[in-house]
Amino acid sequence: MNLEPDSTTTPTPRCVFVTGVTGFVGGTVLSCLLKAHPNICVKALIREERDAKELQSVYPNLTPIIGDLSSLSLLISTAAEADFVIHAGGDNVPAVCAMIDGLASRTTTTGPPMPRLISLTGPRSLIDLSNPITGNLGASSRPWSDITDAHRIMNLPRDRIHAGADQAIVAHSTAKGVGTMLVSPGQLWGLGKGHLKKESNAAFYYAAVKSRGRAFVIGEGTATWSWSSIGDLGDAVVFLMEQALKSESDSEGRGQLGVNRDGYYFVRTGDLSMMERAKAVSERLGLGEVESVSVDAAREIHPFGPIMWGCGERTRSDKLLKLGWRPKETDWKALMEEGKGERA
């Protein structure tokens, strides 16, 4: 899709404001965006001058905005100049609301809110931590659909991971007449496509196994997360942005692209149990049988070990599939070893 507007009707190119570009996810989004649209205007929030210079050496048409997510007036003014905003900087409600305020300042259309912002979130809001962590897939567990379960997802208890932030962002978007899409990947596999950060927390488990000399699971290890490649996540974000910008002149397409309370999108390729991960890394390192450990033992290995290795929720990216998006990288074992990476 060409994001360069017709110069006879619009004198300036599209401008996208992106946060989190020095990170694993945000760096990949930036790379995928500029690979798909090398001539688009991109402004990126960057804290350090040295990172800005390094990224500009790779992406010459990148405009660094020096600041951080606490620079609220800067976020407002920069978002006000953008056609679209992609936030990949975590659950920072004041920052996202500031960018929504900036987008709202140039919103002139009537009717349903135009999709103008993507905020990256995650499916850990689906975990009910009032239940004991067992490391096992619950007998009554079923996959979550971002279509049939959309109302439930947006009404989860606010004290759950991500849930309070998601709901606050959507409420502010609705009040300001700005359309926001929340993009929620599961486990991310593969080598980051960005220039600076190449690995995610998938490296934690691999490092723990190497240190212990044995792969491990909590309980039976049947707890299962849905997953996608980091590259497919980046492409999905760009795909949704393209659909959003296209919908400006396509009233039918605009109605199909859910925003705010209808704007929660899972990104998913497949499902993978903890035991499958453990066996794969054990085989790769030649370590033998997988060990079962307690929740307390997992917490001693890493403070978030019980959540990372003992919980799991399966998701279905029904909205993206309905819009025509498809994952490209489907071999998780190949992604585990991509670039000689030590991840699992």
C-alpha positions as CSV (number, residue, x, y, z in Angstrom):
1,M,0.0,0.0,0.0
2,N,1.3,3.4,-1.0
3,L,1.1,5.9,1.9
4,E,2.4,8.8,-0.2
5,P,-0.7,11.0,-0.8
6,D,-1.6,12.5,-4.1
7,S,0.4,15.7,-4.4
8,T,-2.4,17.4,-6.3
9,T,-4.6,17.1,-3.2
10,T,-2.3,16.9,-0.3
11,P,1.1,18.8,-0.3
12,T,2.8,17.0,2.6
13,P,3.7,13.3,3.1
14,R,2.2,11.1,5.8
15,C,3.9,11.5,9.2
16,V,4.0,8.7,11.8
17,F,5.1,9.3,15.4
18,V,6.6,6.2,17.1
19,T,7.7,5.6,20.7
20,G,9.8,2.8,22.1
21,V,12.1,2.6,19.1
22,T,15.2,1.6,21.1
23,G,13.4,-1.5,22.4
24,F,12.8,-5.0,21.1
25,V,9.2,-4.4,20.0
26,G,9.4,-0.7,19.1
27,G,12.7,-1.2,17.2
28,T,11.1,-4.0,15.1
29,V,8.0,-1.9,14.4
30,L,10.2,1.0,13.2
31,S,12.2,-1.4,11.0
32,C,9.1,-3.0,9.5
33,L,7.5,0.4,9.0
34,L,10.4,1.9,7.0
35,K,10.9,-1.3,5.1
36,A,7.3,-1.2,3.9
37,H,7.3,2.6,3.4
38,P,10.8,3.9,3.0
39,N,9.7,7.4,2.0
40,I,7.3,8.0,4.8
41,C,8.0,10.7,7.4
42,V,8.8,9.1,10.8
43,K,9.3,11.0,14.0
44,A,10.7,8.8,16.9
45,L,10.8,9.6,20.6
46,I,14.4,8.9,21.7
47,R,15.9,9.6,25.1
48,E,19.6,9.6,24.3
49,E,21.4,11.7,21.7
50,R,23.8,8.8,20.9
51,D,20.9,6.4,20.2
52,A,19.3,9.1,18.0
53,K,22.5,9.5,15.9
54,E,22.9,5.7,15.6
55,L,19.4,5.2,14.4
56,Q,19.6,8.1,12.0
57,S,22.7,6.5,10.5
58,V,20.6,3.5,9.6
59,Y,17.3,5.3,8.8
60,P,18.3,8.6,7.2
61,N,14.7,10.0,6.9
62,L,14.1,9.4,10.6
63,T,13.5,12.6,12.7
64,P,14.5,12.1,16.3
65,I,12.4,13.8,19.0
66,I,14.7,14.0,22.0
67,G,12.8,13.3,25.2
68,D,11.0,10.6,27.1
69,L,7.6,9.5,28.1
70,S,7.5,12.0,30.9
71,S,7.8,14.9,28.4
72,L,4.0,15.3,28.1
73,S,3.9,18.7,26.4
74,L,6.4,17.3,23.8
75,L,4.2,14.3,23.3
76,I,1.1,16.4,22.8
77,S,2.8,18.7,20.2
78,T,4.5,15.9,18.3
79,A,1.3,13.8,18.1
80,A,-0.6,16.9,16.9
81,E,1.6,17.0,13.9
82,A,1.3,13.3,13.1
83,D,-1.2,11.5,10.9
84,F,-0.8,8.4,13.0
85,V,0.9,7.4,16.3
86,I,2.4,4.0,17.3
87,H,3.2,3.6,21.0
88,A,5.5,0.7,21.9
89,G,6.7,2.1,25.2
90,G,4.8,0.0,27.7
91,D,1.8,0.7,30.1
92,N,2.3,4.5,30.5
93,V,-1.2,5.9,30.7
94,P,-0.2,9.6,31.1
95,A,2.0,9.4,28.0
96,V,-0.5,7.7,25.8
97,C,-3.3,10.1,26.9
98,A,-1.0,13.0,26.1
99,M,-0.6,11.7,22.6
100,I,-4.3,11.2,22.3
101,D,-4.8,14.8,23.3
102,G,-2.4,15.8,20.5
103,L,-4.2,13.8,17.9
104,A,-7.6,15.1,19.1
105,S,-6.4,18.7,18.5
106,R,-6.5,18.2,14.8
107,T,-9.6,15.9,14.7
108,T,-12.3,17.6,12.6
109,T,-14.4,14.7,11.3
110,T,-17.8,13.8,12.7
111,G,-19.2,10.4,13.2
112,P,-17.3,7.3,14.5
113,P,-13.7,8.1,15.6
114,M,-11.0,7.7,13.0
115,P,-8.3,5.1,13.9
116,R,-5.3,7.2,14.7
117,L,-3.3,5.4,17.3
118,I,-1.9,1.9,18.0
119,S,-0.8,1.1,21.5
120,L,1.0,-2.2,22.2
121,T,-0.2,-4.2,25.1
122,G,-0.2,-7.9,26.1
123,P,-2.5,-10.8,27.1
124,R,-1.3,-11.2,30.7
125,S,-4.5,-9.3,31.6
126,L,-6.2,-12.6,30.9
127,I,-4.4,-14.3,33.8
128,D,-6.4,-14.6,37.0
129,L,-3.7,-14.5,39.7
130,S,-6.3,-15.1,42.4
131,N,-6.1,-18.7,41.3
132,P,-3.0,-20.7,42.3
133,I,-0.2,-21.0,39.8
134,T,0.2,-24.7,38.9
135,G,2.1,-24.7,35.6
136,N,-0.7,-26.8,34.1
137,L,-3.4,-26.0,31.5
138,G,-6.7,-25.8,33.3
139,A,-9.3,-28.4,32.4
140,S,-11.9,-25.7,31.6
141,S,-9.4,-23.4,29.8
142,R,-10.3,-22.3,26.3
143,P,-8.8,-19.9,23.8
144,W,-9.8,-16.2,23.9
145,S,-11.2,-14.6,20.7
146,D,-10.8,-10.9,20.1
147,I,-14.2,-11.0,18.4
148,T,-16.4,-13.2,20.5
149,D,-14.7,-12.3,23.8
150,A,-14.1,-8.6,23.0
151,H,-16.5,-7.4,25.7
152,R,-15.0,-9.6,28.4
153,I,-11.4,-8.6,27.5
154,M,-12.3,-4.9,27.9
155,N,-14.0,-5.5,31.2
156,L,-11.4,-7.5,33.0
157,P,-10.6,-6.5,36.6
158,R,-8.5,-3.3,36.4
159,D,-5.9,-4.6,38.9
160,R,-4.7,-7.2,36.4
161,I,-1.5,-6.7,34.4
162,H,-2.3,-4.3,31.5
163,A,-6.0,-4.2,32.1
164,G,-6.2,-1.0,34.0
165,A,-4.0,0.8,31.5
166,D,-5.9,-0.6,28.5
167,Q,-9.2,0.6,29.9
168,A,-7.9,4.0,30.8
169,I,-6.5,4.6,27.4
170,V,-9.7,3.5,25.7
171,A,-11.8,5.7,28.0
172,H,-9.6,8.7,27.2
173,S,-9.7,7.9,23.4
174,T,-13.5,7.7,23.5
175,A,-13.8,11.0,25.4
176,K,-11.5,12.8,22.9
177,G,-13.0,11.3,19.7
178,V,-9.8,9.5,18.7
179,G,-9.8,5.9,17.5
180,T,-7.3,3.7,19.4
181,M,-6.3,0.1,18.6
182,L,-4.7,-2.1,21.3
183,V,-2.4,-4.7,19.8
184,S,-1.7,-7.7,22.0
185,P,0.9,-10.4,21.0
186,G,1.6,-13.5,23.0
187,Q,5.1,-14.9,23.4
188,L,7.4,-13.3,20.9
189,W,9.9,-15.5,19.0
190,G,12.9,-14.7,16.9
191,L,15.6,-12.1,16.5
192,G,14.5,-8.5,16.8
193,K,14.4,-6.6,13.5
194,G,15.4,-3.3,15.1
195,H,18.9,-1.9,15.1
196,L,19.5,-1.7,18.8
197,K,17.8,-4.4,20.9
198,K,17.7,-7.9,19.4
199,E,16.5,-10.1,22.2
200,S,13.4,-10.3,24.5
201,N,12.7,-12.0,27.8
202,A,12.7,-15.3,25.9
203,A,16.4,-15.2,26.7
204,F,15.7,-15.4,30.4
205,Y,14.6,-19.0,30.3
206,Y,17.5,-20.1,28.1
207,A,20.0,-18.5,30.4
208,A,18.4,-20.1,33.5
209,V,18.5,-23.5,31.9
210,K,22.2,-23.1,31.0
211,S,23.0,-22.0,34.5
212,R,21.1,-24.9,36.1
213,G,22.3,-27.4,33.6
214,R,18.8,-28.8,33.2
215,A,15.6,-27.6,31.6
216,F,12.6,-27.3,33.9
217,V,8.9,-26.7,34.0
218,I,6.5,-25.8,36.8
219,G,4.2,-28.7,37.6
220,E,3.4,-30.8,34.5
221,G,4.4,-28.0,32.1
222,T,1.2,-28.0,30.2
223,A,0.6,-24.3,30.7
224,T,0.3,-22.9,27.1
225,W,0.8,-19.5,25.6
226,S,0.0,-18.4,22.1
227,W,3.0,-17.0,20.2
228,S,4.0,-15.1,17.1
229,S,7.3,-14.0,15.6
230,I,8.6,-10.6,16.4
231,G,8.7,-9.9,12.7
232,D,5.1,-10.9,12.2
233,L,4.1,-8.6,15.1
234,G,5.9,-5.7,13.4
235,D,4.2,-6.5,10.1
236,A,0.8,-6.7,11.8
237,V,1.2,-3.3,13.4
238,V,2.1,-1.8,10.0
239,F,-0.8,-3.7,8.4
240,L,-3.3,-2.2,10.9
241,M,-1.8,1.3,10.4
242,E,-2.3,0.9,6.6
243,Q,-5.8,-0.2,7.1
244,A,-6.5,2.8,9.3
245,L,-5.0,5.4,6.9
246,K,-6.9,3.7,4.0
247,S,-10.1,3.9,5.9
248,E,-10.0,7.8,5.9
249,S,-11.3,7.7,2.3
250,D,-13.2,4.4,2.5
251,S,-16.3,4.6,4.6
252,E,-17.0,0.9,4.3
253,G,-13.5,-0.1,5.4
254,R,-13.7,2.4,8.3
255,G,-16.7,0.5,9.7
256,Q,-14.8,-2.8,9.6
257,L,-11.8,-1.5,11.5
258,G,-12.7,-1.6,15.2
259,V,-11.4,1.0,17.6
260,N,-11.6,1.8,21.3
261,R,-13.9,-0.7,23.0
262,D,-14.0,-2.7,19.7
263,G,-10.3,-2.1,19.1
264,Y,-8.5,-5.0,20.8
265,Y,-6.4,-7.1,18.4
266,F,-4.6,-10.3,19.3
267,V,-1.5,-11.2,17.1
268,R,-1.1,-15.0,17.1
269,T,0.6,-17.7,15.0
270,G,0.3,-20.8,17.1
271,D,0.2,-22.3,20.7
272,L,3.1,-23.7,22.6
273,S,3.3,-25.4,26.0
274,M,6.1,-24.8,28.5
275,M,7.0,-28.5,28.2
276,E,7.5,-28.2,24.5
277,R,9.8,-25.2,25.0
278,A,11.7,-27.0,27.8
279,K,12.2,-30.2,25.7
280,A,13.4,-28.1,22.7
281,V,16.1,-26.2,24.7
282,S,17.1,-29.4,26.5
283,E,17.6,-31.2,23.2
284,R,19.5,-28.2,21.8
285,L,21.9,-28.2,24.8
286,G,22.0,-31.9,25.2
287,L,20.8,-31.8,28.8
288,G,18.5,-34.8,29.1
289,E,15.2,-35.1,31.0
290,V,13.2,-32.1,31.9
291,E,12.8,-31.4,35.6
292,S,9.6,-30.3,37.4
293,V,10.1,-27.5,39.9
294,S,7.8,-25.8,42.4
295,V,6.5,-22.3,42.1
296,D,8.8,-21.1,44.9
297,A,11.8,-22.6,43.1
298,A,10.8,-20.8,39.9
299,R,10.5,-17.5,41.9
300,E,14.1,-18.0,43.2
301,I,15.3,-18.4,39.6
302,H,13.6,-15.2,38.5
303,P,11.1,-12.9,40.4
304,F,8.6,-13.2,37.6
305,G,9.4,-16.9,36.9
306,P,6.0,-18.2,38.2
307,I,4.1,-15.9,35.7
308,M,6.5,-16.4,32.8
309,W,6.8,-20.2,33.1
310,G,3.8,-21.3,35.2
311,C,0.9,-19.4,33.5
312,G,-0.5,-19.4,30.0
313,E,-3.5,-18.2,28.0
314,R,-4.3,-19.1,24.4
315,T,-5.6,-16.4,22.0
316,R,-7.1,-16.2,18.6
317,S,-6.4,-13.2,16.3
318,D,-9.8,-13.4,14.6
319,K,-10.0,-9.7,13.8
320,L,-6.7,-9.6,11.9
321,L,-7.5,-12.7,10.0
322,K,-10.9,-11.3,9.0
323,L,-9.1,-8.2,7.7
324,G,-6.8,-10.4,5.6
325,W,-3.6,-10.4,7.6
326,R,-1.7,-13.7,7.8
327,P,1.5,-14.7,9.8
328,K,4.5,-15.6,7.6
329,E,6.9,-17.2,10.1
330,T,5.4,-20.4,11.5
331,D,8.4,-22.5,12.6
332,W,9.0,-21.6,16.3
333,K,12.0,-23.9,16.6
334,A,13.7,-22.1,13.7
335,L,12.9,-18.8,15.4
336,M,14.3,-20.1,18.7
337,E,17.7,-20.5,17.0
338,E,17.5,-17.6,14.5
339,G,20.8,-15.7,14.4
340,K,22.3,-18.3,16.7
341,G,20.1,-16.8,19.4
342,E,19.9,-18.3,22.9
343,R,16.2,-18.0,23.5
344,A,13.4,-20.4,24.5
